């Protein structure tokens, strides 16, 4: 929902600002340019990605339009599911969970919570973790590391489709800013003049010279990209 609202705001702002500036709207609608740019981008996307990745990209785009499914009711249902599953383990032992984690889609407990069962990532993560617990021999800190690694793997897998879609977006690579060593020295000397103590010290040093000083005083000396301008260089 918010994706559609954001798109409406973007297009409305562009059209309103363009017309207020005196632009002609027909200039923006260049069908040939849309066909060239859009066709080249879609073609590059088809060439560089397998069919499974393309299917995930389409599903991801449609999911953004449908909105987020994780509502407050979904979290409450997840808490109820965890409470029931752990109460079963407390009453009958961990071995009672084996039939549920081995076949979650045929489990009586999972069937009570359709939102949890529809989230295949959550089901796979929970079942894989409980299988490790049922096998035993894994210390708690090692189990935590395995869970974090599993979550990171899921996150990386889900990030491939957006990353593949981003590759067709135009990008500008700015050249790195290169500053010469003398420019850095000049910049540091300019910064030193911001300090009243540094200005007073330089003023005392330059006042001892026999060179005539300008009316604006040596404290108003400045810097340039090629170096520090010392009033004593005026001679």
N, CA and C of each residue as an Amber inpcrd file, in Angstrom:
protein
   705
   0.8270000  -1.1910000   0.0000000   0.0000000   0.0000000   0.0000000
   0.8690000   1.2510000   0.0000000   1.8680000   1.2800000   0.8790000
   2.7260000   2.4500000   0.9620000   3.6070000   2.5780000  -0.2740000
   3.8840000   1.4670000  -0.9610000   4.6470000   1.5430000  -2.2070000
   3.8590000   2.3170000  -3.2550000   2.5780000   2.0310000  -3.3760000
   1.7360000   2.7510000  -4.3290000   1.5990000   4.2190000  -3.9520000
   1.4610000   4.4920000  -2.6530000   1.3850000   5.8890000  -2.2080000
   2.6840000   6.6230000  -2.5170000   3.8190000   5.9670000  -2.2610000
   5.1060000   6.5890000  -2.5560000   5.2840000   6.8630000  -4.0400000
   4.8770000   5.9180000  -4.9010000   4.9660000   6.1360000  -6.3450000
   4.0750000   7.2860000  -6.7790000   2.8750000   7.3730000  -6.1950000
   1.9740000   8.4780000  -6.5340000   2.5690000   9.8190000  -6.1320000
   3.1990000   9.8780000  -4.9590000   3.8220000  11.1200000  -4.5070000
   4.9870000  11.5150000  -5.4170000   5.7850000  10.5220000  -5.8240000
   6.9330000  10.8020000  -6.7070000   6.4640000  11.3760000  -8.0340000
   5.5230000  10.7110000  -8.7020000   5.0650000  11.1830000 -10.0110000
   4.3180000  12.5130000  -9.8960000   3.5200000  12.6790000  -8.8420000
   2.8090000  13.9430000  -8.6650000   3.7780000  15.0960000  -8.4340000
   4.8290000  14.8580000  -7.6500000   5.8060000  15.9110000  -7.4020000
   6.5630000  16.2790000  -8.6750000   6.9520000  15.2700000  -9.4540000
   7.6840000  15.5480000 -10.6970000   6.8160000  16.3280000 -11.6790000
   5.5820000  15.8810000 -11.8650000   4.7000000  16.5470000 -12.8250000
   4.3520000  17.9550000 -12.3570000   4.0470000  18.1190000 -11.0740000
   3.6890000  19.4440000 -10.5680000   4.8680000  20.4140000 -10.6580000
   6.0450000  19.9550000 -10.2200000   7.2060000  20.8350000 -10.2940000
   7.5980000  21.1690000 -11.7160000   7.4550000  20.2130000 -12.6290000
   7.8200000  20.4510000 -14.0330000   6.8630000  21.4460000 -14.6860000
   5.5790000  21.3100000 -14.4090000   4.6090000  22.2430000 -14.9820000
   4.7190000  23.6340000 -14.3630000   5.0140000  23.7120000 -13.0720000
   5.1950000  25.0210000 -12.4330000   6.3940000  25.7620000 -13.0060000
   7.3920000  25.0250000 -13.4670000   8.5700000  25.6390000 -14.0650000
   8.3610000  26.0010000 -15.5270000   7.1780000  25.7140000 -16.0440000
   6.8710000  26.0610000 -17.4280000   7.1850000  24.9760000 -18.4250000
   7.3710000  23.7410000 -17.9810000   7.7070000  22.6580000 -18.8970000
   6.4730000  22.0640000 -19.5520000   6.7010000  21.4280000 -20.6720000
   5.6460000  20.7550000 -21.4150000   5.6290000  19.2740000 -21.0370000
   4.4550000  18.7830000 -20.6300000   4.3590000  17.4050000 -20.1580000
   4.6030000  16.3870000 -21.2730000   4.2820000  16.7480000 -22.4980000
   4.4800000  15.7930000 -23.5900000   5.9450000  15.4670000 -23.8200000
   6.8460000  16.3630000 -23.3780000   8.2720000  16.0900000 -23.5460000
   8.7060000  14.9250000 -22.6640000   8.0510000  14.7520000 -21.5140000
   8.4280000  13.6810000 -20.6010000   8.0260000  12.3050000 -21.1160000
   7.0170000  12.2480000 -21.9470000   6.4920000  10.9590000 -22.4120000
   7.1310000  10.6150000 -23.7670000   8.3110000  10.0410000 -23.6700000
   9.0310000   9.6000000 -24.8580000   8.9520000   8.0740000 -24.9140000
   7.9990000   7.5680000 -25.6810000   7.7600000   6.1270000 -25.7360000
   8.9840000   5.3870000 -26.2660000   9.6460000   5.9680000 -27.2510000
  10.8160000   5.2930000 -27.8230000  11.9330000   5.1480000 -26.7930000
  12.1490000   6.1700000 -25.9680000  13.1820000   6.0790000 -24.9350000
  12.8000000   5.0620000 -23.8660000  11.5320000   5.0320000 -23.4950000
  11.0740000   4.0300000 -22.5290000  11.2990000   2.6190000 -23.0690000
  11.0270000   2.4440000 -24.3690000  11.1970000   1.1260000 -24.9710000
  12.6680000   0.7300000 -25.0200000  13.5380000   1.6690000 -25.3720000
  14.9700000   1.3570000 -25.4730000  15.5540000   1.0490000 -24.1050000
  15.3270000   1.9450000 -23.1330000  15.9250000   1.7780000 -21.8100000
  15.3060000   0.5980000 -21.0730000  13.9700000   0.5400000 -21.0760000
  13.3020000  -0.5530000 -20.3740000  13.5690000  -1.9030000 -21.0130000
  13.5550000  -1.9640000 -22.3430000  13.8270000  -3.2270000 -23.0130000
  15.2470000  -3.7050000 -22.7930000  16.2130000  -2.7760000 -22.8260000
  17.5990000  -3.1660000 -22.5810000  17.7860000  -3.6500000 -21.1460000
  17.1390000  -2.9860000 -20.1820000  17.2680000  -3.4040000 -18.7870000
  16.6430000  -4.7740000 -18.5470000  15.4540000  -4.9830000 -19.0860000
  14.7930000  -6.2790000 -18.9060000  15.5630000  -7.3860000 -19.6260000
  16.0780000  -7.0880000 -20.8050000  16.8720000  -8.0850000 -21.5180000
  18.1340000  -8.4600000 -20.7690000  18.8120000  -7.4490000 -20.1950000
  20.0090000  -7.7470000 -19.3980000  19.6620000  -8.5650000 -18.1650000
  18.4910000  -8.2970000 -17.5800000  18.0560000  -9.0760000 -16.4150000
  17.7780000 -10.5230000 -16.7960000  17.1780000 -10.7370000 -17.9600000
  16.9010000 -12.0920000 -18.4050000  18.1750000 -12.8630000 -18.7350000
  19.1760000 -12.1650000 -19.2660000  20.4200000 -12.8290000 -19.6330000
  21.2340000 -13.2280000 -18.4070000  21.2600000 -12.3710000 -17.4070000
  22.1770000 -12.5630000 -16.2800000  21.6030000 -13.3730000 -15.1360000
  20.3420000 -13.8180000 -15.2160000  19.7400000 -14.5450000 -14.0940000
  19.0320000 -15.7940000 -14.5970000  19.0790000 -16.8730000 -13.7860000
  18.3640000 -18.1040000 -14.1620000  16.8590000 -17.9420000 -13.9580000
  16.0650000 -18.8710000 -14.4830000  14.6010000 -18.7610000 -14.3410000
  14.1260000 -18.7290000 -12.8960000  14.7710000 -19.4800000 -12.0130000
  14.3470000 -19.4840000 -10.6150000  14.5380000 -18.1040000  -9.9840000
  15.6370000 -17.4350000 -10.3200000  15.8690000 -16.0940000  -9.7870000
  14.8640000 -15.0990000 -10.3390000  14.5150000 -15.2380000 -11.6090000
  13.5040000 -14.3550000 -12.2020000  12.1480000 -14.5480000 -11.5340000
  11.8140000 -15.7980000 -11.2270000  10.5500000 -16.0580000 -10.5380000
  10.5450000 -15.4130000  -9.1510000  11.6720000 -15.4770000  -8.4480000
  11.7510000 -14.8610000  -7.1200000  11.6930000 -13.3450000  -7.2080000
  12.2520000 -12.7630000  -8.2710000  12.1840000 -11.3130000  -8.4410000
  10.7340000 -10.8690000  -8.6400000  10.0040000 -11.6000000  -9.4890000
   8.5990000 -11.2580000  -9.7190000   7.7920000 -11.4090000  -8.4290000
   8.0230000 -12.4830000  -7.7140000   7.3120000 -12.6770000  -6.4510000
   7.6450000 -11.5730000  -5.4490000   8.9050000 -11.1530000  -5.4110000
   9.2830000 -10.0940000  -4.4920000   8.6490000  -8.7570000  -4.8320000
   8.5620000  -8.4500000  -6.1320000   7.9200000  -7.1960000  -6.5550000
   6.4390000  -7.2140000  -6.2020000   5.7800000  -8.3300000  -6.4470000
   4.3590000  -8.4320000  -6.1060000   4.1470000  -8.3920000  -4.5920000
   5.0990000  -8.9470000  -3.8340000   4.9780000  -8.9230000  -2.3770000
   5.0700000  -7.5060000  -1.8310000   5.8840000  -6.6540000  -2.4560000
   5.9610000  -5.2610000  -1.9960000   4.6600000  -4.5180000  -2.2410000
   3.9450000  -4.8880000  -3.2850000   2.6690000  -4.2380000  -3.5580000
   1.5740000  -4.7340000  -2.6220000   1.6640000  -5.9940000  -2.2150000
   0.6420000  -6.5410000  -1.3090000   0.8230000  -6.0450000   0.1240000
   2.0130000  -5.6620000   0.4810000   2.2380000  -5.1900000   1.8460000
   2.8300000  -6.2730000   2.7270000   3.1290000  -5.9020000   3.9470000
   3.7540000  -6.8200000   4.8950000   2.7060000  -7.7300000   5.5270000
   2.9920000  -9.0280000   5.5240000   2.0800000 -10.0020000   6.1200000
   2.2910000 -10.1750000   7.6220000   3.4080000  -9.7050000   8.1400000
   3.7250000  -9.8940000   9.5570000   3.0200000  -8.8210000  10.3790000
   1.8350000  -9.1390000  10.8150000   1.0450000  -8.2240000  11.6210000
   1.1260000  -8.6220000  13.0930000   0.4070000  -7.8890000  13.9090000
   0.3700000  -8.1970000  15.3370000  -0.2700000  -9.5590000  15.5850000
  -1.2810000  -9.8670000  14.8180000  -1.9410000 -11.1710000  14.9650000
  -0.9980000 -12.3160000  14.6090000  -0.1250000 -12.0980000  13.6250000
   0.8330000 -13.1370000  13.2460000   1.8330000 -13.3990000  14.3730000
   2.2840000 -12.3500000  15.0420000   3.2130000 -12.5380000  16.1630000
   2.5360000 -13.2210000  17.3470000   1.2730000 -12.8720000  17.5940000
   0.5430000 -13.5340000  18.6740000   0.3350000 -15.0180000  18.3570000
   0.0620000 -15.3230000  17.1080000  -0.0950000 -16.7190000  16.7200000
   1.2170000 -17.4810000  16.8740000   2.3430000 -16.8280000  16.5600000
   3.6420000 -17.4740000  16.7350000   3.9220000 -17.7560000  18.2140000
   3.5920000 -16.8130000  19.0870000   3.7990000 -17.0340000  20.5200000
   2.9260000 -18.1740000  21.0390000   1.7010000 -18.2450000  20.5650000
   0.8260000 -19.3460000  20.9760000   1.3680000 -20.6900000  20.4830000
   1.8910000 -20.7070000  19.2810000   2.4690000 -21.9410000  18.7480000
   3.6690000 -22.3880000  19.5820000   4.5660000 -21.4520000  19.8990000
   5.7310000 -21.8060000  20.7060000   5.3260000 -22.2730000  22.1000000
   4.3140000 -21.6250000  22.6640000   3.8540000 -22.0370000  23.9980000
   3.3250000 -23.4710000  23.9600000   2.5350000 -23.7780000  22.9680000
   1.9630000 -25.1380000  22.8970000   3.0340000 -26.1890000  22.6250000
   3.9840000 -25.8820000  21.7460000   4.9970000 -26.8620000  21.4010000
   5.9380000 -27.1210000  22.5650000   6.2400000 -26.0830000  23.3370000
   7.1460000 -26.2580000  24.4780000   6.4260000 -26.8830000  25.6660000
   5.1380000 -26.6360000  25.7900000   4.3780000 -27.3160000  26.8250000
   4.3100000 -28.8140000  26.5520000   4.2050000 -29.1920000  25.2870000
   4.2210000 -30.6050000  24.9360000   5.5690000 -31.2360000  25.2790000
   6.6450000 -30.5220000  25.0040000   7.9720000 -31.0450000  25.3410000
   8.1640000 -31.1460000  26.8470000   7.5370000 -30.2340000  27.5820000
   7.6610000 -30.2710000  29.0400000   6.8780000 -31.4380000  29.6340000
   5.7080000 -31.7570000  29.0900000   4.8860000 -32.8250000  29.6200000
   5.3940000 -34.2090000  29.2130000   5.7010000 -34.3760000  27.9210000
   6.0150000 -35.7060000  27.4030000   7.4730000 -35.8800000  27.0070000
   8.2660000 -34.8300000  27.1470000   9.6730000 -34.9410000  26.7890000
   9.9360000 -34.4840000  25.3530000  11.2160000 -34.2760000  25.0660000
  11.5880000 -33.7910000  23.7340000  11.2810000 -34.8010000  22.6260000
  11.2690000 -36.0770000  22.9890000  11.0300000 -37.0980000  21.9780000
   9.6320000 -36.9810000  21.3790000   8.7060000 -36.3330000  22.1060000
   7.3450000 -36.1620000  21.5960000   7.2810000 -35.1640000  20.4500000
   8.3190000 -34.3390000  20.3080000   8.3340000 -33.3420000  19.2360000
   8.8410000 -33.8960000  17.9100000   9.3640000 -35.0940000  17.9320000
  10.0120000 -35.6190000  16.7380000   9.0390000 -35.7500000  15.5700000
   7.8570000 -36.2550000  15.8180000   6.9060000 -36.4290000  14.7290000
   6.4240000 -35.0900000  14.1720000   6.4400000 -34.0800000  14.9930000
   5.9890000 -32.7570000  14.5430000   7.0500000 -32.0450000  13.7190000
   8.3070000 -32.1550000  14.1150000   9.3670000 -31.4630000  13.3800000
   9.7950000 -32.2410000  12.1370000   9.5430000 -33.5450000  12.1120000
   9.8810000 -34.3210000  10.9300000   8.8830000 -34.0900000   9.8000000
   7.6060000 -33.9780000  10.1330000   6.5560000 -33.7290000   9.1380000
   5.6610000 -32.5890000   9.6310000   6.1140000 -31.3490000   9.4950000
   5.3230000 -30.2250000  10.0430000   3.9870000 -30.0350000   9.3260000
   3.9230000 -30.3340000   8.0390000   2.6710000 -30.1050000   7.3050000
   1.5860000 -31.1130000   7.6780000   1.9600000 -32.2440000   8.2370000
   0.9690000 -33.2120000   8.7100000   0.8210000 -33.1910000  10.2280000
   1.4450000 -32.2210000  10.8690000   1.3910000 -32.1260000  12.3300000
   0.0750000 -31.4940000  12.7660000  -0.4720000 -32.0260000  13.8700000
  -1.7250000 -31.4650000  14.4050000  -1.4860000 -30.0990000  15.0370000
  -0.3150000 -29.8950000  15.6000000  -0.0200000 -28.6010000  16.2360000
   0.2110000 -27.5300000  15.1810000   1.0080000 -27.8320000  14.1610000
   1.2660000 -26.8490000  13.1070000  -0.0080000 -26.4850000  12.3530000
  -0.9010000 -27.4340000  12.2230000  -2.1280000 -27.1700000  11.4740000
  -3.0320000 -26.1660000  12.1740000  -2.8740000 -26.0270000  13.4800000
  -3.6940000 -25.0560000  14.2190000  -3.2790000 -23.6190000  13.9290000
  -2.0920000 -23.4260000  13.3970000  -1.5530000 -22.0750000  13.2090000
  -1.1720000 -21.9050000  11.7360000  -2.1200000 -21.5360000  10.8930000
  -1.8620000 -21.4580000   9.4470000  -0.8650000 -20.3730000   9.0570000
  -0.8270000 -19.2990000   9.8200000   0.1290000 -18.2320000   9.4970000
   1.5630000 -18.7040000   9.6830000   1.7830000 -19.4520000  10.7610000
   3.1250000 -20.0000000  11.0020000   3.4700000 -21.0370000   9.9480000
   2.5260000 -21.8780000   9.6180000   2.7870000 -22.9400000   8.6470000
   3.0220000 -22.3810000   7.2390000   2.4090000 -21.2320000   6.9350000
   2.5900000 -20.6390000   5.6100000   3.9620000 -19.9930000   5.4450000
   4.6070000 -19.6690000   6.5420000   5.9390000 -19.0710000   6.4940000
   6.9720000 -20.1920000   6.4620000   7.4110000 -20.5440000   5.2670000
   8.2940000 -21.7150000   5.1460000   9.6640000 -21.4600000   5.7600000
  10.1050000 -20.2020000   5.7780000  11.3900000 -19.9000000   6.4190000
  11.3260000 -20.1690000   7.9230000  10.2420000 -19.7220000   8.5440000
  10.0940000 -19.9420000   9.9870000   9.9590000 -21.4270000  10.3060000
   9.2060000 -22.1620000   9.4760000   9.0170000 -23.5980000   9.7200000
  10.3410000 -24.3470000   9.5540000  11.0720000 -24.0510000   8.4910000
  12.3540000 -24.7290000   8.2650000  13.3610000 -24.3980000   9.3620000
  13.3840000 -23.1470000   9.7700000  14.3330000 -22.7450000  10.8170000
  14.0130000 -23.4390000  12.1410000  12.7350000 -23.4570000  12.4990000
  12.3530000 -24.0790000  13.7620000  12.5930000 -25.5900000  13.7240000
  12.2060000 -26.2390000  12.6440000  12.3560000 -27.6970000  12.5650000
  13.8300000 -28.1010000  12.5280000  14.6500000 -27.3760000  11.7800000
  16.0810000 -27.7050000  11.7280000  16.7370000 -27.5380000  13.0920000
  16.3520000 -26.4740000  13.8000000  16.9330000 -26.2550000  15.1280000
  16.5010000 -27.3420000  16.1070000  15.2230000 -27.7090000  16.0720000
  14.7380000 -28.7390000  16.9820000  15.3160000 -30.1070000  16.6540000
  15.6250000 -30.3790000  15.3980000  16.2730000 -31.6480000  15.0430000
  17.6650000 -31.7480000  15.6590000  18.3680000 -30.6140000  15.6790000
  19.6910000 -30.6000000  16.3210000  19.5580000 -30.8260000  17.8200000
  18.5270000 -30.2310000  18.4150000  18.3040000 -30.4190000  19.8580000
  17.9430000 -31.8660000  20.1640000  17.1150000 -32.4750000  19.3230000
  16.7110000 -33.8620000  19.5560000  17.8780000 -34.8280000  19.4030000
  18.7870000 -34.5200000  18.5060000  19.9520000 -35.3970000  18.3520000
  20.8770000 -35.3370000  19.5560000  20.8950000 -34.1810000  20.2410000
  21.6970000 -34.0410000  21.4590000  23.1800000 -33.8750000  21.1510000
  23.9170000 -33.6200000  22.2270000  25.3600000 -33.4840000  22.1210000
  25.8460000 -32.1380000  21.6570000  24.9650000 -31.1400000  21.5690000
  25.3590000 -29.8040000  21.1230000  25.2290000 -28.8490000  22.3070000
  26.3180000 -28.2250000  22.7350000  26.2410000 -27.2720000  23.8560000
  25.3740000 -26.0750000  23.4890000  24.8360000 -25.3920000  24.5000000
  23.9460000 -24.2430000  24.2100000  24.6250000 -23.1530000  23.3870000
  25.9060000 -22.8310000  23.6860000  26.5560000 -21.7530000  22.9380000
  26.8030000 -22.1580000  21.4900000  27.0910000 -23.4420000  21.2460000
  27.2440000 -23.9050000  19.8680000  25.9140000 -23.9000000  19.1330000
  24.8430000 -24.2330000  19.8420000  23.5220000 -24.1870000  19.2230000
  23.1500000 -22.7520000  18.8320000  23.5180000 -21.8070000  19.6730000
  23.2400000 -20.4010000  19.3470000  24.0060000 -19.9670000  18.1040000
  25.2500000 -20.3970000  17.9940000  26.0350000 -20.0640000  16.8020000
  25.4290000 -20.6890000  15.5480000  24.9460000 -21.9190000  15.6700000
  24.3060000 -22.5650000  14.5230000  23.0260000 -21.8450000  14.1000000
  22.2760000 -21.3690000  15.0750000  21.0500000 -20.6340000  14.7570000
  21.3670000 -19.3090000  14.0730000  22.3690000 -18.6090000  14.5540000
  22.7600000 -17.3510000  13.9140000  23.2770000 -17.5850000  12.4990000
  24.0170000 -18.6670000  12.3140000  24.5100000 -18.9890000  10.9790000
  23.3640000 -19.3450000  10.0330000  22.3810000 -20.0480000  10.5460000
  21.2160000 -20.3980000   9.7360000  20.4310000 -19.1530000   9.3310000
  20.2610000 -18.2290000  10.2830000  19.5580000 -16.9800000   9.9680000
  20.3230000 -16.1470000   8.9420000  21.6340000 -16.1080000   9.0770000
  22.4390000 -15.3630000   8.1100000  22.3510000 -15.9860000   6.7180000
  22.3150000 -17.3100000   6.6590000  22.1740000 -17.9740000   5.3650000
  20.8320000 -17.6580000   4.7140000  19.7750000 -17.6590000   5.5120000
  18.4480000 -17.3110000   4.9900000  18.4320000 -15.8720000   4.4930000
  19.0550000 -14.9820000   5.2550000  19.0890000 -13.5730000   4.8630000
  19.8540000 -13.3830000   3.5500000  20.9790000 -14.0470000   3.4020000
  21.7450000 -13.9360000   2.1640000  20.9780000 -14.5040000   0.9810000
  20.2670000 -15.5980000   1.2000000  19.5000000 -16.1960000   0.1160000
  18.3650000 -15.2840000  -0.3200000  17.7160000 -14.6490000   0.6300000
  16.6150000 -13.7590000   0.2880000  17.1010000 -12.4400000  -0.2970000
  18.3570000 -12.0920000  -0.0950000  18.8920000 -10.8300000  -0.6170000
  19.3770000 -10.9540000  -2.0560000  19.4310000 -12.1520000  -2.6030000
  19.9390000 -12.3200000  -3.9640000  18.9960000 -11.7250000  -5.0020000
  17.7060000 -11.9190000  -4.8300000  16.7480000 -11.3840000  -5.8020000
  16.7560000  -9.8520000  -5.8250000  16.6860000  -9.1510000  -4.6800000
  16.8000000  -7.6800000  -4.7410000  18.1310000  -7.2050000  -5.3010000
  19.2200000  -7.9190000  -4.9740000  20.5230000  -7.5260000  -5.5120000
  20.5650000  -7.6860000  -7.0270000  19.9430000  -8.7390000  -7.5430000
  19.8960000  -8.9260000  -8.9960000  19.0630000  -7.8550000  -9.6770000
  18.0050000  -7.3990000  -9.0050000  17.1700000  -6.3450000  -9.5800000
  17.8720000  -4.9950000  -9.5390000  18.6780000  -4.7660000  -8.5200000
  19.3810000  -3.4910000  -8.3880000  20.4450000  -3.3360000  -9.4730000
  20.9700000  -4.4440000  -9.9860000  22.0470000  -4.3640000 -10.9690000
  21.6130000  -3.6980000 -12.2680000  20.3160000  -3.6710000 -12.5680000
  19.8730000  -3.0370000 -13.8070000  19.6340000  -1.5460000 -13.6130000
  19.7320000  -1.0430000 -12.3880000  19.5420000   0.3820000 -12.1390000
  20.7930000   1.1380000 -12.5700000  20.6490000   2.3500000 -13.1310000
  21.8280000   3.1290000 -13.5370000  22.5900000   3.6050000 -12.3110000
  23.8920000   3.5120000 -12.3950000  24.7490000   3.9370000 -11.2930000
  25.8630000   4.8150000 -11.8360000  26.2500000   5.7840000 -11.0470000
  27.3680000   6.6610000 -11.3840000  28.5090000   6.3820000 -10.4300000
  29.6610000   6.1440000 -10.9900000  30.8400000   5.8990000 -10.1830000
  31.6760000   7.1720000 -10.1300000  31.7020000   7.7790000  -8.9890000
  32.4830000   8.9970000  -8.8370000  33.9430000   8.6550000  -8.5710000
  34.8180000   9.4120000  -9.2000000  36.2500000   9.1860000  -9.0070000
  36.6530000   9.6130000  -7.6100000  37.5520000   8.8980000  -6.9600000
  37.9680000   9.2620000  -5.6110000  38.6750000  10.6010000  -5.5890000
  38.4650000  11.3330000  -4.5130000  39.0780000  12.6480000  -4.3410000
  40.5490000  12.4770000  -3.9840000  41.3940000  13.0490000  -4.8070000
  42.8170000  12.9520000  -4.5800000  43.3660000  14.3250000  -4.2050000
  43.9830000  14.3940000  -3.0780000  44.5320000  15.6440000  -2.5750000
  46.0250000  15.4810000  -2.4170000  46.7540000  16.4470000  -2.9140000
  48.1970000  16.3910000  -2.8130000  48.6420000  16.6030000  -1.3720000
  49.8530000  16.1820000  -1.1120000  50.3800000  16.3030000   0.2440000
  50.5080000  17.7540000   0.6520000  50.9190000  18.6550000  -0.2850000
  51.0390000  20.0600000   0.0790000  49.6780000  20.6970000   0.3360000
  48.6420000  20.1570000  -0.3410000  47.2930000  20.6630000  -0.0720000
  46.8270000  20.2640000   1.3220000  47.1510000  19.0170000   1.7350000
  46.8150000  18.6020000   3.0960000  47.5370000  19.4790000   4.1160000
  48.8080000  19.7900000   3.8480000  49.5620000  20.6360000   4.7730000
  48.9610000  22.0270000   4.8560000  48.5380000  22.5500000   3.7080000
  47.9030000  23.8620000   3.7150000  46.5860000  23.8420000   4.4800000
  45.8220000  22.7490000   4.3060000  44.5470000  22.6270000   5.0210000
  44.7630000  22.5600000   6.5230000  45.7750000  21.8080000   6.9570000
  46.0650000  21.7350000   8.3790000  46.5100000  23.0800000   8.9230000
  47.2980000  23.8300000   8.1480000  47.7370000  25.1460000   8.6020000
  46.5690000  26.1230000   8.6730000  45.6380000  26.0000000   7.7180000
  44.4400000  26.8380000   7.7800000  43.6100000  26.5280000   9.0230000
  43.5120000  25.2270000   9.3430000  42.7560000  24.8390000  10.5340000
  43.4320000  25.3390000  11.7910000  44.7480000  25.3690000  11.7840000
  45.4580000  25.8600000  12.9620000  45.1590000  27.3250000  13.2310000
  44.8450000  28.0900000  12.2030000  44.5500000  29.5040000  12.3960000
  43.2070000  29.7330000  13.0780000  42.3850000  28.6970000  13.1310000
  41.1330000  28.8380000  13.8720000  41.3650000  28.9310000  15.3630000
  42.5180000  28.4870000  15.8130000  42.8480000  28.5400000  17.2290000
  43.3730000  29.9220000  17.5830000  42.7980000  30.6290000  18.5660000
  43.3120000  31.9510000  18.9550000  44.7670000  31.8870000  19.4140000
  45.1430000  30.8320000  20.0910000  46.5220000  30.7230000  20.5540000
  47.4900000  30.6580000  19.3800000  47.1120000  29.8800000  18.3370000
  47.9870000  29.7870000  17.1660000  48.0820000  31.1320000  16.4520000
  46.9880000  31.8610000  16.3710000  47.0200000  33.1610000  15.7240000
  47.8840000  34.1400000  16.5070000  47.7720000  34.0940000  17.8170000
  48.5710000  35.0250000  18.6400000  50.0570000  34.6860000  18.5270000
  50.4020000  33.4030000  18.5010000  51.8010000  32.9960000  18.3810000
  52.3910000  33.4330000  17.0470000  51.6560000  33.2360000  15.9640000
  52.1590000  33.6560000  14.6610000  52.2450000  35.1690000  14.5450000
  51.3020000  35.8520000  15.1700000  51.3460000  37.3110000  15.1490000
  52.5850000  37.8290000  15.8670000  52.9270000  37.2300000  17.0350000
  54.1230000  37.6420000  17.7540000  55.3810000  37.3400000  16.9500000
  55.3980000  36.2160000  16.2630000  56.5760000  35.8480000  15.4890000
  56.7710000  36.7870000  14.3100000  55.6830000  37.1260000  13.6270000
  55.8070000  37.9960000  12.4770000  56.0210000  39.4510000  12.8620000
  55.5770000  39.8590000  14.0410000  55.7790000  41.2470000  14.4680000
  57.2330000  41.5430000  14.7800000  58.0440000  40.4900000  14.9920000
  59.4660000  40.7060000  15.2700000  60.2810000  40.9370000  14.0130000
  59.6890000  40.7120000  12.8380000  60.4260000  40.9070000  11.6000000
  60.4560000  42.3830000  11.2390000  61.4020000  42.7560000  10.4090000
  61.5670000  44.1590000  10.0100000  60.7660000  44.4960000   8.7710000
  60.0650000  43.5040000   8.2350000  59.2950000  43.7710000   7.0230000
  58.0680000  44.6020000   7.3550000  57.6920000  45.5070000   6.4660000
  56.4650000  46.2880000   6.7120000  55.2440000  45.3940000   6.6120000
  54.3430000  45.5540000   7.5580000  53.1370000  44.7470000   7.5850000
  51.9870000  45.4870000   6.9280000  51.0930000  44.7730000   6.2190000
  49.9280000  45.4420000   5.6130000  48.9490000  45.8980000   6.6930000
  48.0300000  46.7590000   6.2880000  47.1090000  47.3260000   7.2670000
  46.1880000  46.2820000   7.8660000  45.9300000  45.1620000   7.1260000
  45.0180000  44.1440000   7.6910000  45.7060000  43.2080000   8.6550000
  47.0280000  43.3130000   8.8010000  47.7400000  42.5510000   9.8160000
  48.0710000  41.1620000   9.3520000  49.1130000  40.5930000   9.9100000
  49.5070000  39.2330000   9.5150000  48.5330000  38.1650000   9.9530000
  47.6640000  38.5010000  10.9150000  46.7280000  37.4750000  11.3800000
  45.6730000  37.1410000  10.3410000  45.5880000  37.9550000   9.2830000
  44.6110000  37.6780000   8.2380000  45.2220000  36.9240000   7.0690000
  46.4140000  36.3590000   7.2960000  47.0200000  35.5440000   6.2400000
  46.1190000  34.3490000   5.9320000  46.1750000  33.9140000   4.7320000
  45.2840000  32.8420000   4.2980000  46.0830000  31.7590000   3.6120000
  45.3840000  30.7390000   3.1760000  46.0380000  29.6180000   2.5210000
  45.5120000  29.4570000   1.1200000  46.2570000  28.7450000   0.3150000
  45.8810000  28.4620000  -1.0590000  46.1450000  26.9920000  -1.3340000
  45.6300000  26.4570000  -2.4330000  45.8810000  25.0310000  -2.7300000
  47.3520000  24.6790000  -2.9010000  48.2040000  25.6980000  -3.1730000
  49.6250000  25.4030000  -3.3820000  50.4620000  25.5920000  -2.1320000
  49.9170000  26.1120000  -1.0790000  50.7070000  26.2880000   0.1300000
  50.2050000  27.4330000   0.9820000  50.8570000  27.6420000   2.1200000
  50.4810000  28.6680000   3.0890000  51.1040000  29.9910000   2.7080000
  50.2830000  31.0600000   2.6400000  50.7650000  32.3710000   2.2520000
  51.2650000  33.1030000   3.4980000  52.5490000  33.2470000   3.6010000
  53.1800000  33.9220000   4.7280000  53.3640000  35.3860000   4.3620000
  52.9560000  36.3370000   5.2550000  53.1800000  37.7510000   4.9410000
  54.6240000  38.0780000   4.6540000  55.5550000  37.2910000   5.2000000
  56.9670000  37.5820000   4.9310000  57.3440000  37.3270000   3.4870000
  56.4570000  36.6000000   2.7250000  56.7260000  36.3680000   1.3150000
  56.3360000  37.5520000   0.4380000  55.7340000  38.5650000   1.0440000
  55.2860000  39.7200000   0.2540000  56.4600000  40.4970000  -0.3280000
  57.6100000  40.4120000   0.3130000  58.7720000  41.1250000  -0.1930000
  59.2440000  40.5240000  -1.5040000
